Amino acid sequence: MTVAIVGAGPYGLSLAAHLRQLGVTTRVFGEPMESWRRHMPVGMLLKSRPVASSLAAPRPGYTLAAFQRARGERPLTGDQPVPRDTFVDYGRWFVDRLVPDVERVRITGIEPAGHGFVLGRDDGPEVEADAVVLATGLAAHRFVPAVLEDLGDDLVSHSAEHADLAELGADRDIVVIGSGQSALESAALLHEGGAARVRVFGRADRVRFAAPPEPGRPRRLTPDSPLGAGWTVAAAARGPAAFRLLPSGVRADLARRILGPSAAWWLRDRLDGRVPVRDAQTITRARRAPDGRARMLLRDRTGYQREVHADHVLAATGYRVDLAALDFLAPAVRRRIATVRGLPALAASFETTMPGLYVTGPPAATTFGPLLRFVHGTEFASRRLAAVLAARSRG
Ligand SMILES: Cc1cc2nc3c(=O)[nH]c(=O)nc-3n(C[C@H](O)[C@H](O)[C@H](O)COP(=O)(O)OP(=O)(O)OC[C@H]3O[C@@H](n4cnc5c(N)ncnc54)[C@H](O)[C@@H]3O)c2cc1C
């Protein structure tokens, strides 16, 4: 049996390493760590702690800390932020050691064929596989509010479109839309990269910053976990299998709300007194002004309307996973995948309702909980899915 994994990010790579260990014939397609290199900005720091920022390997010795030690660095610990570049280099190191034969091509089509699938690729002959795992991440699911669309591509862009925000911001007046980590970190990077003026407008009632670490402070009564402190966070981190047993409406709600938009503690100092952040703002209108700049109307919770002009609007407005965005899935495949609010309904085995087609990573979060939105979820997902596929290959 051959398993094809589409996507070579943390989830695809971790699964491939596990399948290899179990002797399952596996082919992995995609540019390794592409989302992290192309769709996240230079200078970004991971919000997840070092202990929650390792890809899952089937044997010891391949954590972020092991990588740092191998290149002669002192491993990051506790609440020290992990630089994006360190994480990308770590991903490449993991690939070299555990998944060296990643096929750096794009999958352009997936169609049913006999008892399996045939995959089209942008370069080279089609590939046959008995089972397919979609580990395609979030990039195809960028969300820009419809009200911003009239501005045109030169005046508005999604945060995922920029691998280097300095290019966008130099000497320009930029408005960032959003209330989460991506919005606030983009604003800090734009300000530090030489933008003339940066302002943030968010829809959330209040921008939440995580509490800074306080060494020596007595431990709180709430439980801690690699994803953070708190009862619901710890439960989500430890019980992805139990999460699946909740009613689907509750799961969809919790997957979004637990660990919802908030900013890392280390962003506060970079923004305070430098970048104005206004919350509870709703964009009611956005147009290109006669001078070619963006002109927006924003309403706050009291009903006060504000007119804002900018050279560019950066929509750090997140992602809305919808299977319909995966245009490489043939209609005959897509039709057979049951969804709940656009997200695939998954069995305990990660299998969709199309036999032989599996989904892992953030799109599986409404089934297994918010853990799957983070790198830390690779451990649970790879172990379980690899065991399922190994059993299947043994017949
Ligand atoms: C701005 C931002 C910051 C984040 N910060 C953190 C953080 O600090 N900590 C954390 O744990 N999580 C963070 N996340 C969440 C993060 O996306 C996930 O934890 C993790 O990257 C998911 O891994 P993945 O392999 O599912 O997806 P990805 O890393 O997105 O990898 C998917 C891969 O699939 C490839 N692909 C897609 N379609 C095809 C195709 N047709 N053919 C071939 N390849 C294809 C893509 O190119 C990509 O390389 C962040 C997300 C964003 C957007």
The ligand as an SDF file (V2000), in Angstrom:
LIG
                    3D

 53 58  0  0  0  0  0  0  0  0999 V2000
    0.9470   33.7810   11.2620 C   0  0  0  0  0  0  0  0  0  0  0  0
    0.8630   32.4460   11.9300 C   0  0  0  0  0  0  0  0  0  0  0  0
    1.6160   32.1910   13.0590 C   0  0  0  0  0  0  0  0  0  0  0  0
    1.5560   30.9490   13.6690 C   0  0  0  0  0  0  0  0  0  0  0  0
    2.3160   30.7370   14.7820 N   0  0  0  0  0  0  0  0  0  0  0  0
    2.2690   29.5330   15.3810 C   0  0  0  0  0  0  0  0  0  0  0  0
    3.0800   29.2670   16.5310 C   0  0  0  0  0  0  0  0  0  0  0  0
    3.7890   30.1260   17.0190 O   0  0  0  0  0  0  0  0  0  0  0  0
    3.0190   28.0170   17.0690 N   0  0  0  0  0  0  0  0  0  0  0  0
    2.2260   27.0350   16.5760 C   0  0  0  0  0  0  0  0  0  0  0  0
    2.2260   25.9440   17.1210 O   0  0  0  0  0  0  0  0  0  0  0  0
    1.4420   27.2670   15.5140 N   0  0  0  0  0  0  0  0  0  0  0  0
    1.4450   28.4800   14.8960 C   0  0  0  0  0  0  0  0  0  0  0  0
    0.6700   28.7220   13.7990 N   0  0  0  0  0  0  0  0  0  0  0  0
   -0.2120   27.6660   13.3170 C   0  0  0  0  0  0  0  0  0  0  0  0
    0.5480   26.8540   12.2610 C   0  0  0  0  0  0  0  0  0  0  0  0
    0.0810   27.1570   10.9890 O   0  0  0  0  0  0  0  0  0  0  0  0
    0.3940   25.4100   12.4790 C   0  0  0  0  0  0  0  0  0  0  0  0
    0.7370   25.0950   13.7970 O   0  0  0  0  0  0  0  0  0  0  0  0
    1.2660   24.5280   11.5720 C   0  0  0  0  0  0  0  0  0  0  0  0
    2.0360   25.2360   10.6290 O   0  0  0  0  0  0  0  0  0  0  0  0
    0.3510   23.6310   10.8430 C   0  0  0  0  0  0  0  0  0  0  0  0
    1.1460   22.7440   10.1260 O   0  0  0  0  0  0  0  0  0  0  0  0
    0.6140   22.0940    8.7900 P   0  0  0  0  0  0  0  0  0  0  0  0
    1.6700   21.1540    8.3440 O   0  0  0  0  0  0  0  0  0  0  0  0
   -0.7570   21.5790    8.9750 O   0  0  0  0  0  0  0  0  0  0  0  0
    0.4480   23.3320    7.7910 O   0  0  0  0  0  0  0  0  0  0  0  0
    1.5250   24.2260    7.0560 P   0  0  0  0  0  0  0  0  0  0  0  0
    2.6680   24.5440    7.9140 O   0  0  0  0  0  0  0  0  0  0  0  0
    0.7710   25.3580    6.4770 O   0  0  0  0  0  0  0  0  0  0  0  0
    2.0350   23.2900    5.8950 O   0  0  0  0  0  0  0  0  0  0  0  0
    1.1840   22.8980    4.8420 C   0  0  0  0  0  0  0  0  0  0  0  0
    2.0160   22.7150    3.6160 C   0  0  0  0  0  0  0  0  0  0  0  0
    1.2160   22.1520    2.5800 O   0  0  0  0  0  0  0  0  0  0  0  0
    1.6560   22.6820    1.3540 C   0  0  0  0  0  0  0  0  0  0  0  0
    0.6390   22.5050    0.3370 N   0  0  0  0  0  0  0  0  0  0  0  0
   -0.5970   23.0530    0.3180 C   0  0  0  0  0  0  0  0  0  0  0  0
   -1.2430   22.6580   -0.8050 N   0  0  0  0  0  0  0  0  0  0  0  0
   -0.3840   21.8640   -1.4870 C   0  0  0  0  0  0  0  0  0  0  0  0
   -0.4710   21.1760   -2.7400 C   0  0  0  0  0  0  0  0  0  0  0  0
   -1.5660   21.2210   -3.4940 N   0  0  0  0  0  0  0  0  0  0  0  0
    0.6080   20.4410   -3.1400 N   0  0  0  0  0  0  0  0  0  0  0  0
    1.7280   20.3820   -2.3760 C   0  0  0  0  0  0  0  0  0  0  0  0
    1.8570   21.0260   -1.1810 N   0  0  0  0  0  0  0  0  0  0  0  0
    0.8070   21.7630   -0.7670 C   0  0  0  0  0  0  0  0  0  0  0  0
    1.9350   24.1410    1.7150 C   0  0  0  0  0  0  0  0  0  0  0  0
    2.7750   24.7190    0.7810 O   0  0  0  0  0  0  0  0  0  0  0  0
    2.5630   24.0190    3.0820 C   0  0  0  0  0  0  0  0  0  0  0  0
    3.9560   23.9440    3.0180 O   0  0  0  0  0  0  0  0  0  0  0  0
    0.7130   29.9440   13.1570 C   0  0  0  0  0  0  0  0  0  0  0  0
   -0.0430   30.2020   12.0180 C   0  0  0  0  0  0  0  0  0  0  0  0
    0.0260   31.4290   11.4040 C   0  0  0  0  0  0  0  0  0  0  0  0
   -0.7970   31.6710   10.1820 C   0  0  0  0  0  0  0  0  0  0  0  0
  1  2  1  0
  2  3  1  0
  2 52  2  0
  3  4  2  0
  4  5  1  0
  4 50  1  0
  5  6  2  0
  6  7  1  0
  6 13  1  0
  7  8  2  0
  7  9  1  0
  9 10  1  0
 10 11  2  0
 10 12  1  0
 12 13  2  0
 13 14  1  0
 14 15  1  0
 14 50  1  0
 15 16  1  0
 16 17  1  0
 16 18  1  0
 18 19  1  0
 18 20  1  0
 20 21  1  0
 20 22  1  0
 22 23  1  0
 23 24  1  0
 24 25  2  0
 24 26  1  0
 24 27  1  0
 27 28  1  0
 28 29  2  0
 28 30  1  0
 28 31  1  0
 31 32  1  0
 32 33  1  0
 33 34  1  0
 33 48  1  0
 34 35  1  0
 35 36  1  0
 35 46  1  0
 36 37  1  0
 36 45  1  0
 37 38  2  0
 38 39  1  0
 39 40  1  0
 39 45  2  0
 40 41  1  0
 40 42  2  0
 42 43  1  0
 43 44  2  0
 44 45  1  0
 46 47  1  0
 46 48  1  0
 48 49  1  0
 50 51  2  0
 51 52  1  0
 52 53  1  0
M  END
$$$$
